[in-house]
Amino acid sequence: MTRKTCTTAVALSALTCAIAVATAGPAAAHAEVEAEGARALDKNVSLTFSAESESASAGISKLEVVLPEGITPQDITYEKGPEGWKFAPTGRGYTVSGPKLAVGEDAEYVVTVRQLPDAKELVFKTLQSYSDGKIDRWIQLEEEAEAEGDGHGHGHPAPRLKLKAAATGAEFVSPAPEEEPTTPAPSTGTASDAGPASSARPVADDTTDDDGMSSSVLLGIGPAVLVLGGVAGAWWLKKRRNRSA
């Protein structure tokens, strides 16, 4: 091999390496989730999420996660993340967002899951937003990422967590049911609460004799008869005395 041929070969090799590095950099970026030794049905498991920056001009400002089946937003407790970032539940998962990170800085945060579901692996689809509005969609399943990638598995795969088999005796713990109130509700004072209207009237008002006349009327007639009888008797005695005279 001549000196000229050798020089040309070295130059071509260098160019090939440079092209490979330039094209592989962005394709190798990814979002991940880790939990060392995690098992199905484990309780209070800390998950560490990381998302690599792919932008050369904007910083990451938000990560939105779609939770897998068996985990709800209520099962998640936010532990720590970038300074100033906050956790917010959504209808299908949660978001972690805040002031934009420095250009090129990766985002990392930690959450605790109340209990992992009984599964072999969990997929956490993630939308990674930048301060300029760009969004990286880490939502592809493994087979989809391979089909749409560059032939080396470099697509946009969703973060995936493989779980070991559940420990012996491990059981799913359902959320505690909401306690029902045991104190009876206060009465509103309506007619229906008070019962039939007749129960509120004096018993004497409802008491009648066989002829339909109330006992109160009879009680009033008694004294009147006595008074009339006394008047009539006095008149008869006076008249008899006058005749005798």
C-alpha positions as CSV (number, residue, x, y, z in Angstrom):
1,M,0.0,0.0,0.0
2,T,1.4,3.3,-1.0
3,R,1.6,6.3,1.3
4,K,-1.1,8.1,-0.6
5,T,-3.4,5.1,-0.4
6,C,-2.8,4.8,3.4
7,T,-3.6,8.5,3.9
8,T,-6.8,8.2,2.0
9,A,-7.9,5.2,4.0
10,V,-7.3,6.9,7.3
11,A,-9.2,10.0,6.1
12,L,-12.2,7.9,5.1
13,S,-12.2,6.0,8.4
14,A,-12.1,9.3,10.3
15,L,-15.0,10.7,8.3
16,T,-17.0,7.5,8.8
17,C,-16.5,7.7,12.6
18,A,-17.5,11.4,12.6
19,I,-20.7,10.7,10.7
20,A,-21.5,7.7,13.0
21,V,-21.1,9.8,16.1
22,A,-23.1,12.7,14.8
23,T,-26.0,10.6,13.7
24,A,-25.9,8.3,16.8
25,G,-26.0,11.0,19.4
26,P,-29.6,12.2,19.1
27,A,-30.9,8.7,18.3
28,A,-29.3,7.3,21.5
29,A,-31.2,9.7,23.7
30,H,-33.9,8.2,25.8
31,A,-36.2,8.3,28.8
32,E,-35.8,5.7,31.5
33,V,-37.3,4.4,34.8
34,E,-35.4,2.5,37.4
35,A,-36.2,0.7,40.6
36,E,-33.5,-1.7,41.7
37,G,-34.8,-5.2,42.6
38,A,-38.5,-4.2,42.2
39,R,-41.0,-7.1,42.5
40,A,-44.6,-7.3,41.6
41,L,-46.9,-6.3,44.5
42,D,-44.1,-4.6,46.3
43,K,-45.2,-1.6,48.5
44,N,-43.8,1.9,48.8
45,V,-41.4,1.5,45.8
46,S,-39.3,4.4,44.8
47,L,-39.1,4.9,41.0
48,T,-36.4,7.1,39.5
49,F,-37.2,8.7,36.2
50,S,-34.7,10.3,33.9
51,A,-35.1,12.0,30.5
52,E,-32.2,13.1,28.3
53,S,-32.2,16.4,26.6
54,E,-32.2,16.4,22.8
55,S,-32.4,20.1,22.2
56,A,-29.4,22.3,21.5
57,S,-31.4,25.6,22.0
58,A,-34.1,25.0,24.7
59,G,-34.4,23.4,28.1
60,I,-36.7,20.8,29.4
61,S,-39.7,22.3,31.2
62,K,-42.2,19.5,31.7
63,L,-42.6,15.7,31.8
64,E,-46.0,14.1,31.4
65,V,-46.4,10.5,32.3
66,V,-49.2,8.1,31.4
67,L,-49.5,5.5,34.2
68,P,-49.8,1.8,33.3
69,E,-52.8,-0.3,34.3
70,G,-52.9,-1.0,38.0
71,I,-51.4,2.3,39.2
72,T,-53.5,5.5,39.7
73,P,-52.4,9.1,40.2
74,Q,-53.6,8.7,43.9
75,D,-51.0,5.9,44.3
76,I,-48.1,8.3,43.5
77,T,-46.2,10.5,46.0
78,Y,-43.7,13.0,44.6
79,E,-40.4,12.8,46.4
80,K,-37.9,15.1,44.6
81,G,-36.9,16.6,41.3
82,P,-35.4,19.6,39.6
83,E,-35.5,22.8,41.8
84,G,-38.8,24.6,41.6
85,W,-40.6,21.7,39.8
86,K,-44.0,20.5,41.1
87,F,-46.1,17.4,40.8
88,A,-49.7,17.5,39.5
89,P,-52.1,14.5,38.9
90,T,-53.9,14.2,35.6
91,G,-56.8,12.1,34.4
92,R,-54.4,9.4,33.1
93,G,-51.2,10.0,35.1
94,Y,-49.3,13.1,36.3
95,T,-47.0,15.9,35.2
96,V,-43.8,17.1,36.8
97,S,-42.9,20.6,35.6
98,G,-41.3,23.9,36.5
99,P,-38.7,26.4,35.4
100,K,-36.9,25.3,32.3
101,L,-33.6,23.5,32.8
102,A,-30.4,24.6,31.3
103,V,-29.9,23.8,27.6
104,G,-28.6,20.2,27.4
105,E,-29.4,19.4,31.0
106,D,-31.2,16.1,31.6
107,A,-34.3,15.9,33.8
108,E,-34.5,13.5,36.8
109,Y,-37.0,13.0,39.5
110,V,-38.2,10.4,42.1
111,V,-41.7,9.3,43.0
112,T,-43.0,6.6,45.4
113,V,-45.7,4.1,44.3
114,R,-48.0,2.9,47.1
115,Q,-48.0,-0.7,45.5
116,L,-46.9,-2.1,42.2
117,P,-49.4,-4.2,40.3
118,D,-49.0,-7.9,39.7
119,A,-47.3,-7.7,36.3
120,K,-44.0,-8.7,34.6
121,E,-43.2,-5.2,33.4
122,L,-44.6,-1.7,33.4
123,V,-44.6,0.9,30.6
124,F,-44.6,4.6,31.5
125,K,-45.3,6.5,28.3
126,T,-43.8,10.0,28.6
127,L,-44.1,13.3,26.8
128,Q,-41.0,15.5,27.3
129,S,-41.7,19.2,26.7
130,Y,-39.1,22.0,26.0
131,S,-39.2,25.7,26.7
132,D,-39.6,26.4,22.9
133,G,-42.7,24.2,22.6
134,K,-41.0,21.1,21.1
135,I,-42.1,17.8,22.5
136,D,-40.3,14.4,22.5
137,R,-42.8,11.6,22.6
138,W,-41.3,8.6,24.4
139,I,-44.4,6.5,23.9
140,Q,-43.5,3.7,21.5
141,L,-43.6,0.1,22.6
142,E,-40.5,-2.0,22.1
143,E,-41.6,-3.6,18.8
144,E,-42.8,-0.2,17.5
145,A,-39.5,1.5,18.3
146,E,-37.5,-1.2,16.6
147,A,-39.7,-1.0,13.5
148,E,-39.5,2.8,13.2
149,G,-35.9,3.2,14.4
150,D,-32.6,3.0,12.6
151,G,-32.3,-0.7,12.8
152,H,-30.4,-0.6,16.1
153,G,-33.5,-0.2,18.3
154,H,-33.1,3.6,18.3
155,G,-36.7,4.9,18.1
156,H,-38.7,6.7,20.8
157,P,-39.3,3.8,23.2
158,A,-41.4,4.4,26.3
159,P,-39.7,4.0,29.7
160,R,-40.0,0.4,30.7
161,L,-39.6,-1.3,34.1
162,K,-39.2,-5.1,34.4
163,L,-40.5,-6.6,37.6
164,K,-39.4,-9.8,39.4
165,A,-42.1,-12.3,40.5
166,A,-44.0,-11.3,43.6
167,A,-42.6,-12.4,46.9
168,T,-44.2,-15.4,48.6
169,G,-47.4,-14.4,50.4
170,A,-47.5,-10.9,48.8
171,E,-51.1,-9.7,48.2
172,F,-52.7,-6.7,46.6
173,V,-53.8,-4.2,49.1
174,S,-56.9,-2.3,48.0
175,P,-57.3,1.4,49.0
176,A,-59.1,1.9,52.3
177,P,-62.8,2.4,51.8
178,E,-64.2,5.8,52.6
179,E,-65.9,5.7,56.0
180,E,-69.7,6.3,55.9
181,P,-71.1,8.9,58.4
182,T,-72.5,7.2,61.5
183,T,-74.2,10.2,63.0
184,P,-77.9,10.5,61.9
185,A,-78.7,13.6,59.9
186,P,-80.5,16.4,61.8
187,S,-84.2,16.7,61.3
188,T,-85.3,19.3,58.9
189,G,-88.6,19.8,60.7
190,T,-90.8,19.0,57.8
191,A,-94.3,17.6,58.0
192,S,-93.1,14.2,56.8
193,D,-90.5,14.0,59.6
194,A,-93.0,14.8,62.3
195,G,-95.3,11.9,61.3
196,P,-99.1,12.0,60.7
197,A,-100.7,15.3,61.5
198,S,-103.3,13.6,63.8
199,S,-100.6,12.6,66.2
200,A,-99.9,16.3,67.0
201,R,-103.5,17.1,68.0
202,P,-104.7,16.7,71.7
203,V,-106.3,13.3,72.3
204,A,-109.5,15.0,73.5
205,D,-110.2,16.5,70.1
206,D,-110.4,13.0,68.6
207,T,-112.5,11.4,71.2
208,T,-116.3,11.2,70.3
209,D,-119.3,9.4,71.7
210,D,-121.3,6.9,69.7
211,D,-123.7,9.6,68.5
212,G,-120.8,11.6,67.0
213,M,-120.9,14.3,69.7
214,S,-117.5,15.1,71.3
215,S,-117.0,14.5,75.0
216,S,-116.1,18.2,75.4
217,V,-119.6,19.2,74.3
218,L,-121.1,16.7,76.8
219,L,-119.0,18.1,79.6
220,G,-120.3,21.6,78.8
221,I,-124.0,20.5,78.8
222,G,-123.7,18.9,82.3
223,P,-123.3,22.2,84.3
224,A,-125.9,24.0,82.2
225,V,-128.5,21.3,83.1
226,L,-127.7,21.7,86.8
227,V,-128.1,25.5,86.7
228,L,-131.5,25.3,84.8
229,G,-132.7,22.7,87.3
230,G,-131.8,24.9,90.3
231,V,-133.7,27.9,88.8
232,A,-136.8,25.8,88.0
233,G,-136.8,24.3,91.6
234,A,-136.6,27.7,93.2
235,W,-139.4,29.0,91.0
236,W,-141.7,26.0,92.0
237,L,-141.0,26.5,95.7
238,K,-141.8,30.2,95.6
239,K,-145.0,29.6,93.7
240,R,-146.1,26.9,96.3
241,R,-145.5,29.2,99.2
242,N,-147.6,31.9,97.6
243,R,-150.6,29.5,97.2
244,S,-150.3,28.4,100.8
245,A,-150.5,32.0,102.0
